[in-house]
Amino acid sequence: MESLTPISTPTAGAAAGAPLVRRRSPLRWLSGFGITGLIALVVLIFWLLAAAFGPALLGSTLDASGGSEVFAPIGAAHWLGTDYLGRDMLVRVIDGARYTVGVALLATLLASGTGTTLALFAAAVGGKLDAVLSRVLDTLTAIPSKMFALILVAGFGSSVTVLVLTAAVIYVPGAFRIARSLAVNINALDYVTVARTRGEGTPYIMLREILPNIIGPMLSDLGLRFVYVVLLLAGLSFLGLGIQPPAADWGSLVRENIGALPDAGAAVIAPALAIASLTIAVNLVIDNLPGRAARERGGR
């Protein structure tokens, strides 16, 4: 009689086609970015650290009321020149990062988190709830974002809370549409059907079966949505409806120092370059995410 060799059976999710996740070491993961991606990642981390720790490190320098030459050029004393009150622009740009980066990041997380949660719920439940949520959010998408933002800010005032909620409401529909298109496809796969058959509830289907399989694309969408929010908030500040004095984000700094534009002064160029460097860095990091190129080649 032949002896029976035990056969290892895969889990239900893997047998039904669920993707297997392979862990990478941090250094190997970073090496997948390439030179361009790593440079962009360094720039992005620099601005995140500036937003988080810059004001604390600058300390009393933030309270300086100027006194130097107005719109002074770049020099040893002022690496980015001075503003319209003679204040150091390097200090102002670093201080402005906490509003530009911080407010935009908070609004983006709120928008993407809300949109993704609603999309998971709509895909898992389906039926009339899915149709109603989709139609309501499609209606919000039809309203021009900048016009909607101007109406809300003009009506409720220009506080940080209003700016965060305004940007979040504007970009929830976009996050919902992306997440729902992914979630609906995942919801139709066999391993989700198996989970329903064994009696799993809607929260389990949302968080354990669908969400892990859309997290990668949604993180990429999070980065792009962050860029949109940065540009929206900078535009509102340039119009005088964003962060209000004495605080200032990068859009406010451009507006305040617009008088230096005819002479190409550093006071107006520095915050504009800060906005450009942040948005370009985010886009390059997303474009160079490890494994993205291979996935795109495999999808063709």
C-alpha positions in Angstrom: 0.0 0.0 0.0 1.4 3.3 -1.0 1.9 6.0 1.6 -0.1 9.1 1.1 1.8 12.4 0.9 0.0 15.3 2.4 -0.8 18.0 -0.1 -0.7 21.6 1.1 -3.9 23.4 0.1 -3.9 27.1 -0.6 -6.3 29.4 1.3 -9.7 30.0 -0.2 -8.8 33.5 -1.3 -5.6 32.3 -3.1 -7.4 29.4 -4.7 -10.1 31.7 -6.0 -7.6 33.9 -7.7 -6.7 36.5 -5.0 -3.3 38.0 -5.6 -0.5 37.0 -3.3 1.4 39.9 -1.7 5.2 39.7 -1.6 7.1 41.7 0.9 10.1 43.7 -0.1 12.9 45.1 2.0 12.9 49.0 2.2 16.2 49.4 0.4 15.1 47.1 -2.5 11.9 49.0 -2.7 13.7 52.4 -2.9 16.0 51.1 -5.6 13.0 50.6 -7.8 12.4 54.3 -8.1 15.4 55.1 -10.3 17.4 58.3 -10.1 14.5 60.6 -11.1 12.1 59.1 -8.7 14.6 59.2 -5.8 15.3 62.9 -6.4 11.6 63.6 -6.5 11.2 61.6 -3.3 13.9 63.6 -1.5 12.2 66.9 -2.6 8.8 65.6 -1.4 10.2 64.4 2.0 12.0 67.8 2.4 8.7 69.7 2.1 6.9 67.3 4.4 9.6 67.7 7.0 9.5 71.5 6.5 5.8 71.6 7.0 6.0 69.4 10.1 9.1 70.7 11.9 10.0 74.0 10.1 8.0 76.4 12.3 9.4 74.8 15.5 13.0 75.0 14.3 12.6 78.6 13.1 11.3 79.7 16.5 11.4 83.4 17.1 12.6 84.1 13.6 8.9 83.9 12.5 8.0 86.9 14.7 10.6 89.2 13.0 8.8 92.2 11.5 11.4 92.9 8.8 13.6 96.0 8.9 15.8 94.9 6.0 15.7 96.3 2.5 12.4 95.7 0.7 12.6 93.1 -2.1 16.3 92.7 -1.5 18.1 90.3 -3.9 19.5 86.9 -3.1 22.6 87.2 -1.0 24.5 85.8 2.0 22.2 87.5 4.5 19.0 86.4 2.8 19.3 83.3 0.7 15.9 84.0 -1.1 15.9 87.7 -0.7 13.3 89.6 1.3 9.6 90.3 0.9 7.6 93.6 0.6 8.1 94.3 4.3 11.8 93.3 4.4 11.3 89.9 5.9 13.5 87.0 5.0 11.8 85.0 2.2 13.4 81.7 3.1 11.8 81.9 6.5 8.4 82.9 5.0 8.5 80.0 2.5 9.3 77.4 5.1 6.6 78.8 7.4 4.2 78.8 4.4 4.8 75.1 3.9 2.8 74.1 7.0 -0.3 75.7 5.4 0.2 74.7 1.8 1.4 71.1 2.5 -0.5 70.6 5.8 -3.9 71.9 4.7 -3.7 70.2 1.3 -2.6 66.9 2.8 -5.5 67.0 5.4 -8.0 67.8 2.7 -6.7 65.1 0.4 -6.8 62.4 3.1 -10.4 63.5 4.0 -11.5 63.5 0.3 -9.9 60.2 -0.6 -10.9 58.5 2.6 -14.5 59.5 2.3 -14.7 58.8 -1.4 -13.1 55.4 -1.1 -15.3 54.4 1.9 -18.5 55.4 0.0 -17.2 53.5 -3.1 -16.5 50.3 -1.2 -19.9 50.5 0.5 -21.7 51.1 -2.9 -19.8 48.3 -4.6 -20.4 45.8 -1.8 -24.1 46.6 -1.4 -25.0 47.4 -5.0 -28.5 47.9 -6.2 -30.3 51.2 -5.6 -27.9 52.5 -3.0 -25.1 52.3 -5.6 -27.2 54.1 -8.1 -28.2 56.9 -5.8 -24.7 57.5 -4.5 -23.3 57.5 -8.0 -25.9 60.0 -9.3 -25.6 62.4 -6.3 -21.8 62.5 -6.6 -22.0 62.9 -10.4 -24.1 66.0 -9.8 -21.3 67.5 -7.6 -18.8 66.7 -10.4 -20.8 68.7 -12.8 -20.2 71.9 -10.8 -16.9 73.7 -11.7 -14.6 73.2 -8.8 -13.2 76.7 -8.6 -16.6 78.3 -8.8 -17.9 75.9 -6.1 -14.9 76.8 -3.9 -15.4 80.5 -4.4 -19.0 80.3 -3.4 -18.3 78.2 -0.3 -15.4 80.4 0.9 -17.3 83.6 0.2 -20.3 82.3 2.1 -18.7 80.7 5.1 -15.5 82.7 5.4 -11.9 81.8 4.8 -10.7 79.7 7.8 -8.5 76.7 7.7 -11.5 74.5 8.6 -13.6 75.9 5.7 -10.7 75.5 3.3 -10.1 71.9 4.3 -13.8 71.0 4.1 -14.3 72.8 0.8 -11.4 71.1 -0.9 -12.5 67.7 0.5 -16.1 68.1 -0.8 -14.9 69.1 -4.2 -12.6 66.1 -4.6 -14.8 63.4 -3.0 -16.7 62.6 -6.2 -13.5 62.0 -8.2 -12.1 59.7 -5.5 -15.4 57.9 -5.4 -15.6 57.3 -9.2 -12.0 55.9 -9.3 -12.5 53.7 -6.3 -15.9 52.5 -7.4 -14.7 51.5 -10.9 -12.0 49.4 -9.2 -14.2 48.0 -6.5 -17.0 46.9 -8.8 -14.6 44.7 -10.8 -13.1 43.2 -7.6 -16.6 42.6 -6.2 -17.4 40.3 -9.2 -14.5 38.0 -8.7 -14.8 34.4 -7.3 -13.1 34.9 -4.0 -15.6 37.7 -3.0 -18.5 35.4 -4.0 -16.9 32.6 -1.8 -16.7 35.1 1.1 -20.4 36.0 0.7 -21.3 32.3 0.5 -19.7 31.5 3.8 -21.7 34.3 5.4 -19.3 37.2 5.7 -20.9 40.6 6.2 -20.6 43.8 4.2 -17.8 45.4 6.4 -15.7 42.2 6.0 -16.2 42.3 2.2 -15.3 46.0 2.0 -12.2 45.9 4.3 -10.8 42.4 3.8 -11.7 41.4 0.3 -12.0 44.6 -1.8 -9.9 47.2 -0.2 -6.5 45.3 -0.2 -6.8 44.8 -3.9 -7.5 48.5 -4.8 -5.1 50.1 -2.3 -2.2 50.5 -4.8 -4.2 52.4 -7.5 -5.9 54.5 -4.8 -2.6 55.6 -3.3 -1.6 56.8 -6.8 -4.9 58.6 -7.1 -4.2 60.1 -3.6 -1.0 61.6 -4.9 -2.6 63.1 -8.0 -5.5 64.5 -5.9 -3.0 66.1 -3.5 -1.6 68.0 -6.4 -5.0 69.2 -7.5 -5.8 70.4 -3.9 -2.4 72.2 -3.7 -3.2 74.1 -6.9 -6.8 74.8 -5.8 -5.7 76.3 -2.5 -2.9 78.2 -4.0 -5.3 79.7 -6.5 -7.7 80.7 -3.8 -4.9 82.3 -1.7 -3.7 84.2 -4.8 -7.2 85.7 -5.1 -7.2 86.6 -1.4 -9.7 83.9 -0.3 -7.3 81.4 1.1 -5.1 81.6 4.2 -5.5 85.0 5.7 -2.7 87.3 7.1 -0.7 87.3 9.3 -0.4 83.6 8.3 0.5 82.9 4.7 0.8 79.9 2.4 2.7 79.9 -0.9 -0.2 81.3 -2.9 -0.5 84.2 -0.5 3.2 84.9 -0.7 3.0 85.2 -4.5 0.1 87.6 -4.1 1.8 89.7 -1.4 5.0 90.1 -3.4 3.5 90.6 -6.8 5.2 94.0 -6.9 8.6 92.3 -7.3 7.4 90.6 -10.6 8.6 93.4 -13.0 12.2 93.0 -11.7 11.9 89.2 -11.5 12.5 89.4 -7.7 13.1 86.3 -5.7 10.2 87.3 -3.4 7.7 86.3 -6.0 9.7 83.6 -7.8 10.6 81.6 -4.6 7.1 80.7 -3.5 6.1 80.0 -7.1 9.1 77.6 -7.5 8.1 76.0 -4.2 4.6 75.2 -5.5 6.2 73.9 -8.8 8.8 71.7 -7.0 6.2 70.1 -4.7 3.7 69.3 -7.5 6.3 68.0 -9.9 7.9 65.9 -7.2 4.6 64.3 -6.3 3.9 63.5 -10.0 7.4 62.1 -10.5 7.2 59.9 -7.4 3.9 58.5 -8.7 5.3 57.9 -12.2 8.3 56.1 -10.8 6.6 53.9 -8.1 8.4 50.5 -8.0 6.7 47.9 -10.1 4.4 50.4 -11.9 6.2 50.2 -15.3 6.2 46.4 -15.1 2.4 46.4 -14.4 1.8 48.8 -17.3 3.8 46.6 -19.7 1.9 43.5 -18.5 -1.5 45.3 -19.1 -0.7 46.0 -22.7 
